[in-house]
Amino acid sequence: MNLEYFKTTLRKHLRQKKLTLNALSIQADLSEDTLRSIIYGKSQDIKLSTIIKIADVFECSIDDMIDRPIYSEEERSTISRMRHLCEHSKRSVQFILDLEEKTTLYQSTQGQDLINVYLPTGNMKDGMFFDSFTTEELDISEYPDSIKENTDFALKIMTNHFEPVYYLNDILLFSRKHLPEYGDITFYLDEEQRIYIRKYTKKGLEPINNFGEIIPSKQYNKFRSMGVVLRVVKEFNIEQYR
Protein backbone atom coordinates (compact mmCIF):
# COMPACT_ATOMS: atom_id res chain seq x y z
CA MET A 1 0.00 0.00 0.00
CA ASN A 2 1.15 3.54 -0.79
CA LEU A 3 1.25 5.02 2.73
CA GLU A 4 2.09 8.52 1.55
CA TYR A 5 -0.87 8.52 -0.80
CA PHE A 6 -3.14 7.27 2.00
CA LYS A 7 -1.98 10.04 4.35
CA THR A 8 -2.38 12.69 1.68
CA THR A 9 -5.88 11.43 0.86
CA LEU A 10 -6.76 11.33 4.55
CA ARG A 11 -5.75 14.97 4.98
CA LYS A 12 -7.68 15.96 1.85
CA HIS A 13 -10.89 14.33 3.10
CA LEU A 14 -10.48 15.90 6.54
CA ARG A 15 -10.31 19.33 4.90
CA GLN A 16 -13.24 18.65 2.59
CA LYS A 17 -15.41 17.33 5.42
CA LYS A 18 -14.11 20.01 7.79
CA LEU A 19 -13.39 17.34 10.38
CA THR A 20 -10.84 17.32 13.16
CA LEU A 21 -8.98 14.14 14.09
CA ASN A 22 -11.07 14.03 17.24
CA ALA A 23 -14.31 14.17 15.26
CA LEU A 24 -13.04 11.50 12.86
CA SER A 25 -12.02 9.26 15.75
CA ILE A 26 -15.55 9.44 17.15
CA GLN A 27 -17.30 8.80 13.81
CA ALA A 28 -14.92 6.01 12.78
CA ASP A 29 -14.77 4.46 16.27
CA LEU A 30 -10.98 4.71 16.29
CA SER A 31 -8.69 6.19 18.90
CA GLU A 32 -7.34 9.66 18.17
CA ASP A 33 -3.84 8.34 18.94
CA THR A 34 -4.20 5.78 16.15
CA LEU A 35 -5.17 8.50 13.67
CA ARG A 36 -2.31 10.76 14.77
CA SER A 37 0.11 7.88 14.37
CA ILE A 38 -1.12 7.37 10.82
CA ILE A 39 -1.22 10.97 9.69
CA TYR A 40 2.10 12.04 11.21
CA GLY A 41 4.05 9.09 9.87
CA LYS A 42 4.76 7.00 12.95
CA SER A 43 2.68 4.06 11.78
CA GLN A 44 4.19 2.00 8.96
CA ASP A 45 1.44 -0.62 8.77
CA ILE A 46 -2.29 0.11 8.82
CA LYS A 47 -4.92 -2.53 9.48
CA LEU A 48 -7.53 -3.13 6.79
CA SER A 49 -10.27 -2.71 9.41
CA THR A 50 -8.93 0.78 10.16
CA ILE A 51 -8.96 1.77 6.48
CA ILE A 52 -12.52 0.48 6.10
CA LYS A 53 -13.76 2.54 9.05
CA ILE A 54 -12.11 5.70 7.72
CA ALA A 55 -13.42 5.12 4.18
CA ASP A 56 -16.94 4.62 5.54
CA VAL A 57 -16.86 8.03 7.25
CA PHE A 58 -15.68 9.71 4.05
CA GLU A 59 -18.18 7.73 1.94
CA CYS A 60 -15.54 6.54 -0.49
CA SER A 61 -14.07 3.20 -1.47
CA ILE A 62 -10.99 1.59 0.07
CA ASP A 63 -9.40 1.60 -3.37
CA ASP A 64 -9.71 5.37 -3.56
CA MET A 65 -8.02 5.74 -0.18
CA ILE A 66 -4.99 3.61 -1.08
CA ASP A 67 -4.57 4.57 -4.75
CA ARG A 68 -5.92 1.39 -6.29
CA PRO A 69 -8.85 2.80 -8.29
CA ILE A 70 -11.09 0.27 -10.00
CA TYR A 71 -13.33 2.96 -11.50
CA SER A 72 -12.60 5.82 -13.85
CA GLU A 73 -12.80 9.39 -12.57
CA GLU A 74 -16.17 9.78 -14.26
CA GLU A 75 -17.50 6.59 -12.67
CA ARG A 76 -16.26 7.63 -9.22
CA SER A 77 -17.95 11.00 -9.62
CA THR A 78 -21.24 9.32 -10.58
CA ILE A 79 -21.08 6.94 -7.60
CA SER A 80 -20.33 9.80 -5.23
CA ARG A 81 -23.28 11.84 -6.50
CA MET A 82 -25.59 8.82 -6.28
CA ARG A 83 -24.88 8.48 -2.57
CA HIS A 84 -26.42 11.87 -1.89
CA LEU A 85 -29.66 11.37 -3.82
CA CYS A 86 -32.96 10.74 -2.07
CA GLU A 87 -34.48 7.28 -2.42
CA HIS A 88 -36.97 8.06 -5.17
CA SER A 89 -34.22 9.71 -7.21
CA LYS A 90 -32.02 6.64 -6.77
CA ARG A 91 -34.89 4.44 -7.98
CA SER A 92 -35.36 6.68 -11.02
CA VAL A 93 -31.66 6.42 -11.88
CA GLN A 94 -31.81 2.64 -11.47
CA PHE A 95 -34.82 2.45 -13.77
CA ILE A 96 -32.97 4.50 -16.38
CA LEU A 97 -29.92 2.26 -16.10
CA ASP A 98 -32.08 -0.84 -16.48
CA LEU A 99 -33.85 0.68 -19.48
CA GLU A 100 -30.55 1.67 -21.07
CA GLU A 101 -29.13 -1.81 -20.55
CA LYS A 102 -32.18 -3.73 -21.70
CA THR A 103 -33.45 -1.62 -24.58
CA THR A 104 -30.32 -0.96 -26.60
CA LEU A 105 -30.37 -2.70 -29.98
CA TYR A 106 -28.12 -5.75 -29.90
CA GLN A 107 -27.04 -8.60 -32.16
CA SER A 108 -28.10 -12.12 -31.26
CA THR A 109 -26.01 -15.20 -31.98
CA GLN A 110 -28.26 -15.85 -34.98
CA GLY A 111 -27.36 -12.47 -36.46
CA GLN A 112 -30.78 -10.98 -35.71
CA ASP A 113 -31.38 -7.39 -34.68
CA LEU A 114 -33.46 -7.61 -31.53
CA ILE A 115 -35.09 -5.03 -29.29
CA ASN A 116 -36.98 -5.48 -26.04
CA VAL A 117 -40.73 -4.99 -26.08
CA TYR A 118 -42.29 -3.98 -22.76
CA LEU A 119 -45.61 -5.58 -21.94
CA PRO A 120 -47.47 -3.62 -19.22
CA THR A 121 -48.95 -6.02 -16.68
CA GLY A 122 -49.49 -3.92 -13.54
CA ASN A 123 -52.15 -1.57 -12.24
CA MET A 124 -53.48 1.14 -14.49
CA LYS A 125 -54.88 4.56 -13.60
CA ASP A 126 -56.73 6.79 -16.10
CA GLY A 127 -55.83 4.24 -18.76
CA MET A 128 -52.43 5.80 -19.27
CA PHE A 129 -49.79 4.45 -16.96
CA PHE A 130 -48.54 1.13 -15.77
CA ASP A 131 -46.34 0.11 -12.86
CA SER A 132 -45.29 -3.40 -13.81
CA PHE A 133 -43.78 -4.94 -16.94
CA THR A 134 -42.69 -8.16 -18.52
CA THR A 135 -40.65 -8.16 -21.72
CA GLU A 136 -40.37 -10.07 -24.95
CA GLU A 137 -38.06 -9.65 -27.95
CA LEU A 138 -38.91 -8.27 -31.35
CA ASP A 139 -36.78 -9.14 -34.36
CA ILE A 140 -36.39 -6.06 -36.57
CA SER A 141 -33.69 -7.52 -38.82
CA GLU A 142 -35.75 -6.88 -41.96
CA TYR A 143 -36.81 -3.36 -40.99
CA PRO A 144 -35.38 -0.44 -43.00
CA ASP A 145 -32.07 0.92 -41.69
CA SER A 146 -33.68 4.26 -40.81
CA ILE A 147 -35.92 2.45 -38.30
CA LYS A 148 -33.28 0.08 -36.96
CA GLU A 149 -30.85 2.91 -36.35
CA ASN A 150 -33.35 5.01 -34.39
CA THR A 151 -35.42 2.45 -32.49
CA ASP A 152 -34.29 1.81 -28.92
CA PHE A 153 -37.16 -0.18 -27.42
CA ALA A 154 -40.85 -0.94 -27.90
CA LEU A 155 -44.05 -1.15 -25.87
CA LYS A 156 -47.07 -3.29 -26.65
CA ILE A 157 -50.53 -1.83 -26.06
CA MET A 158 -52.29 -4.16 -23.62
CA THR A 159 -55.53 -2.20 -23.18
CA ASN A 160 -58.29 -0.67 -25.31
CA HIS A 161 -58.13 2.66 -23.45
CA PHE A 162 -55.93 4.16 -26.17
CA GLU A 163 -58.45 3.64 -28.98
CA PRO A 164 -58.92 5.03 -31.57
CA VAL A 165 -55.30 6.20 -31.61
CA TYR A 166 -53.71 2.87 -30.66
CA TYR A 167 -55.37 -0.53 -30.55
CA LEU A 168 -54.86 -3.68 -28.54
CA ASN A 169 -51.56 -5.41 -29.48
CA ASP A 170 -50.21 -2.40 -31.38
CA ILE A 171 -46.46 -2.17 -30.84
CA LEU A 172 -45.04 1.32 -30.35
CA LEU A 173 -41.43 1.72 -31.44
CA PHE A 174 -39.64 4.31 -29.30
CA SER A 175 -36.59 6.42 -30.04
CA ARG A 176 -34.41 8.02 -27.38
CA LYS A 177 -32.31 9.91 -29.91
CA HIS A 178 -33.87 13.34 -29.41
CA LEU A 179 -35.93 15.39 -26.96
CA PRO A 180 -39.72 15.44 -27.46
CA GLU A 181 -41.24 18.17 -29.60
CA TYR A 182 -44.79 19.50 -29.37
CA GLY A 183 -47.19 16.89 -30.72
CA ASP A 184 -44.93 13.91 -30.01
CA ILE A 185 -46.33 10.89 -28.16
CA THR A 186 -43.82 10.25 -25.41
CA PHE A 187 -43.01 7.62 -22.80
CA TYR A 188 -42.65 9.38 -19.42
CA LEU A 189 -41.33 8.29 -16.05
CA ASP A 190 -42.58 10.10 -12.95
CA GLU A 191 -40.97 10.43 -9.52
CA GLU A 192 -42.55 7.16 -8.37
CA GLN A 193 -41.25 5.24 -11.41
CA ARG A 194 -44.72 5.01 -12.94
CA ILE A 195 -44.96 4.99 -16.70
CA TYR A 196 -47.17 7.42 -18.62
CA ILE A 197 -47.87 7.61 -22.33
CA ARG A 198 -48.79 11.20 -23.13
CA LYS A 199 -48.77 13.77 -25.94
CA TYR A 200 -46.30 16.58 -25.32
CA THR A 201 -48.06 19.94 -25.87
CA LYS A 202 -47.78 23.56 -24.78
CA LYS A 203 -50.64 22.98 -22.34
CA GLY A 204 -48.96 20.01 -20.72
CA LEU A 205 -48.87 16.24 -21.06
CA GLU A 206 -52.20 15.47 -22.65
CA PRO A 207 -53.89 12.06 -22.84
CA ILE A 208 -53.81 10.75 -26.39
CA ASN A 209 -57.58 10.35 -26.38
CA ASN A 210 -60.33 11.69 -24.11
CA PHE A 211 -59.66 9.19 -21.33
CA GLY A 212 -57.69 10.76 -18.48
CA GLU A 213 -56.70 14.21 -17.30
CA ILE A 214 -54.02 16.53 -18.66
CA ILE A 215 -50.82 16.87 -16.65
CA PRO A 216 -50.23 20.67 -16.62
CA SER A 217 -46.98 22.08 -18.00
CA LYS A 218 -46.03 23.47 -14.58
CA GLN A 219 -45.53 19.84 -13.48
CA TYR A 220 -43.07 19.00 -16.30
CA ASN A 221 -40.21 18.91 -13.79
CA LYS A 222 -41.79 15.84 -12.14
CA PHE A 223 -41.54 13.77 -15.32
CA ARG A 224 -38.63 12.43 -17.36
CA SER A 225 -38.98 11.68 -21.06
CA MET A 226 -37.72 8.17 -21.78
CA GLY A 227 -38.51 7.98 -25.48
CA VAL A 228 -40.64 9.32 -28.33
CA VAL A 229 -42.92 7.16 -30.51
CA LEU A 230 -41.17 6.61 -33.83
CA ARG A 231 -43.64 4.25 -35.50
CA VAL A 232 -46.52 1.90 -34.72
CA VAL A 233 -46.54 -1.70 -35.96
CA LYS A 234 -48.64 -4.80 -35.33
CA GLU A 235 -46.24 -7.29 -36.77
CA PHE A 236 -43.57 -6.98 -39.37
CA ASN A 237 -44.92 -6.56 -42.88
CA ILE A 238 -42.46 -5.15 -45.39
CA GLU A 239 -45.35 -3.80 -47.51
CA GLN A 240 -46.24 -1.22 -44.84
CA TYR A 241 -42.91 0.51 -45.50
CA ARG A 242 -43.15 0.64 -49.30
C-alpha positions in Angstrom: 0.0 0.0 0.0 1.2 3.5 -0.8 1.2 5.0 2.7 2.1 8.5 1.5 -0.9 8.5 -0.8 -3.1 7.3 2.0 -2.0 10.0 4.4 -2.4 12.7 1.7 -5.9 11.4 0.9 -6.8 11.3 4.5 -5.7 15.0 5.0 -7.7 16.0 1.8 -10.9 14.3 3.1 -10.5 15.9 6.5 -10.3 19.3 4.9 -13.2 18.7 2.6 -15.4 17.3 5.4 -14.1 20.0 7.8 -13.4 17.3 10.4 -10.8 17.3 13.2 -9.0 14.1 14.1 -11.1 14.0 17.2 -14.3 14.2 15.3 -13.0 11.5 12.9 -12.0 9.3 15.7 -15.5 9.4 17.1 -17.3 8.8 13.8 -14.9 6.0 12.8 -14.8 4.5 16.3 -11.0 4.7 16.3 -8.7 6.2 18.9 -7.3 9.7 18.2 -3.8 8.3 18.9 -4.2 5.8 16.2 -5.2 8.5 13.7 -2.3 10.8 14.8 0.1 7.9 14.4 -1.1 7.4 10.8 -1.2 11.0 9.7 2.1 12.0 11.2 4.1 9.1 9.9 4.8 7.0 13.0 2.7 4.1 11.8 4.2 2.0 9.0 1.4 -0.6 8.8 -2.3 0.1 8.8 -4.9 -2.5 9.5 -7.5 -3.1 6.8 -10.3 -2.7 9.4 -8.9 0.8 10.2 -9.0 1.8 6.5 -12.5 0.5 6.1 -13.8 2.5 9.0 -12.1 5.7 7.7 -13.4 5.1 4.2 -16.9 4.6 5.5 -16.9 8.0 7.2 -15.7 9.7 4.1 -18.2 7.7 1.9 -15.5 6.5 -0.5 -14.1 3.2 -1.5 -11.0 1.6 0.1 -9.4 1.6 -3.4 -9.7 5.4 -3.6 -8.0 5.7 -0.2 -5.0 3.6 -1.1 -4.6 4.6 -4.8 -5.9 1.4 -6.3 -8.8 2.8 -8.3 -11.1 0.3 -10.0 -13.3 3.0 -11.5 -12.6 5.8 -13.8 -12.8 9.4 -12.6 -16.2 9.8 -14.3 -17.5 6.6 -12.7 -16.3 7.6 -9.2 -18.0 11.0 -9.6 -21.2 9.3 -10.6 -21.1 6.9 -7.6 -20.3 9.8 -5.2 -23.3 11.8 -6.5 -25.6 8.8 -6.3 -24.9 8.5 -2.6 -26.4 11.9 -1.9 -29.7 11.4 -3.8 -33.0 10.7 -2.1 -34.5 7.3 -2.4 -37.0 8.1 -5.2 -34.2 9.7 -7.2 -32.0 6.6 -6.8 -34.9 4.4 -8.0 -35.4 6.7 -11.0 -31.7 6.4 -11.9 -31.8 2.6 -11.5 -34.8 2.5 -13.8 -33.0 4.5 -16.4 -29.9 2.3 -16.1 -32.1 -0.8 -16.5 -33.9 0.7 -19.5 -30.6 1.7 -21.1 -29.1 -1.8 -20.5 -32.2 -3.7 -21.7 -33.4 -1.6 -24.6 -30.3 -1.0 -26.6 -30.4 -2.7 -30.0 -28.1 -5.8 -29.9 -27.0 -8.6 -32.2 -28.1 -12.1 -31.3 -26.0 -15.2 -32.0 -28.3 -15.9 -35.0 -27.4 -12.5 -36.5 -30.8 -11.0 -35.7 -31.4 -7.4 -34.7 -33.5 -7.6 -31.5 -35.1 -5.0 -29.3 -37.0 -5.5 -26.0 -40.7 -5.0 -26.1 -42.3 -4.0 -22.8 -45.6 -5.6 -21.9 -47.5 -3.6 -19.2 -49.0 -6.0 -16.7 -49.5 -3.9 -13.5 -52.1 -1.6 -12.2 -53.5 1.1 -14.5 -54.9 4.6 -13.6 -56.7 6.8 -16.1 -55.8 4.2 -18.8 -52.4 5.8 -19.3 -49.8 4.5 -17.0 -48.5 1.1 -15.8 -46.3 0.1 -12.9 -45.3 -3.4 -13.8 -43.8 -4.9 -16.9 -42.7 -8.2 -18.5 -40.7 -8.2 -21.7 -40.4 -10.1 -25.0 -38.1 -9.7 -27.9 -38.9 -8.3 -31.3 -36.8 -9.1 -34.4 -36.4 -6.1 -36.6 -33.7 -7.5 -38.8 -35.8 -6.9 -42.0 -36.8 -3.4 -41.0 -35.4 -0.4 -43.0 -32.1 0.9 -41.7 -33.7 4.3 -40.8 -35.9 2.5 -38.3 -33.3 0.1 -37.0 -30.9 2.9 -36.4 -33.4 5.0 -34.4 -35.4 2.4 -32.5 -34.3 1.8 -28.9 -37.2 -0.2 -27.4 -40.8 -0.9 -27.9 -44.0 -1.2 -25.9 -47.1 -3.3 -26.7 -50.5 -1.8 -26.1 -52.3 -4.2 -23.6 -55.5 -2.2 -23.2 -58.3 -0.7 -25.3 -58.1 2.7 -23.4 -55.9 4.2 -26.2 -58.5 3.6 -29.0 -58.9 5.0 -31.6 -55.3 6.2 -31.6 -53.7 2.9 -30.7 -55.4 -0.5 -30.6 -54.9 -3.7 -28.5 -51.6 -5.4 -29.5 -50.2 -2.4 -31.4 -46.5 -2.2 -30.8 -45.0 1.3 -30.3 -41.4 1.7 -31.4 -39.6 4.3 -29.3 -36.6 6.4 -30.0 -34.4 8.0 -27.4 -32.3 9.9 -29.9 -33.9 13.3 -29.4 -35.9 15.4 -27.0 -39.7 15.4 -27.5 -41.2 18.2 -29.6 -44.8 19.5 -29.4 -47.2 16.9 -30.7 -44.9 13.9 -30.0 -46.3 10.9 -28.2 -43.8 10.2 -25.4 -43.0 7.6 -22.8 -42.7 9.4 -19.4 -41.3 8.3 -16.1 -42.6 10.1 -12.9 -41.0 10.4 -9.5 -42.6 7.2 -8.4 -41.2 5.2 -11.4 -44.7 5.0 -12.9 -45.0 5.0 -16.7 -47.2 7.4 -18.6 -47.9 7.6 -22.3 -48.8 11.2 -23.1 -48.8 13.8 -25.9 -46.3 16.6 -25.3 -48.1 19.9 -25.9 -47.8 23.6 -24.8 -50.6 23.0 -22.3 -49.0 20.0 -20.7 -48.9 16.2 -21.1 -52.2 15.5 -22.7 -53.9 12.1 -22.8 -53.8 10.7 -26.4 -57.6 10.3 -26.4 -60.3 11.7 -24.1 -59.7 9.2 -21.3 -57.7 10.8 -18.5 -56.7 14.2 -17.3 -54.0 16.5 -18.7 -50.8 16.9 -16.6 -50.2 20.7 -16.6 -47.0 22.1 -18.0 -46.0 23.5 -14.6 -45.5 19.8 -13.5 -43.1 19.0 -16.3 -40.2 18.9 -13.8 -41.8 15.8 -12.1 -41.5 13.8 -15.3 -38.6 12.4 -17.4 -39.0 11.7 -21.1 -37.7 8.2 -21.8 -38.5 8.0 -25.5 -40.6 9.3 -28.3 -42.9 7.2 -30.5 -41.2 6.6 -33.8 -43.6 4.2 -35.5 -46.5 1.9 -34.7 -46.5 -1.7 -36.0 -48.6 -4.8 -35.3 -46.2 -7.3 -36.8 -43.6 -7.0 -39.4 -44.9 -6.6 -42.9 -42.5 -5.1 -45.4 -45.3 -3.8 -47.5 -46.2 -1.2 -44.8 -42.9 0.5 -45.5 -43.2 0.6 -49.3 
